[in-house]
Amino acid sequence: MKTTAAILLAAAGSAVAFAPQASTKVSTALSADLESIGGATAPAKNFDPLRLAQMGSDETLAWFRAAELKHSRVAMLATTGYMVQASGFHFPGMLSSDVSFESLSQMNPFDAWEAVPLAGKAQIIGTIFIAELQTESKGTHYTKGGPLPEIVFPQFDFSAVNPETLEKKRCRELNNGRLAMIGIMSYISACNIPGSVPFLSGNPWFP
């Protein structure tokens, strides 16, 4: 996530991994109900040490899963985008009259965001708002038993995929997204707080 450009560049290659989630009416009363919404895989299975699944109603649990799914997808794009630009790849040319993509690729994430002109920031935030509005306003809302959010663009048709295969891919998407959330937080920390992630210390990707 060195720059927004990197995230957009990564989107083309990463979006194919995103499978639509099944519509499932969930209940927070028992551990088995966590299994009913999917995403519980070995070795952790239903890892919920803070007992978040018991905070609130069925709608609350559905909202938690939707939030996890959205953040997972964003984190996968961000992690991929960071690695793409850290490897020396970036869009050619200029982002604006006085900001080049090359200069952005040499900054840490916070500095790169600051360097984006106000009009560019408005376009990015506006695009995110439109995508969020579309996913939240399609048919029956996921907190009312409707399907969990799907990718706005491009749209994929998974109707011909075997249900068992599709369920495995959904679990993989969630697991990869969980790892990506940890990854991008580590990348940003390593970039802005030297030594905060010992495993990444000395890596040229994190000056």
Secondary structure, DSSP 8 states (H G I E B T S, - for coil): --SHHHHHHHHHHHGGG----------SSSHHHHHHTS---TTTSS--TT-GGGSS-HHHHHHHHHHHHHHHHHHHHHHHHHHHHHTT----SBSSSS-BHHHHHTS-HHHHHHHS-HHHHHHHHHHHHHHHHHHHSSSS-GGGT------SSS----TTS-HHHHHHHHHHHHHHHHHHHHHHHHHHHHHHSTTSSGGGTT-TT--
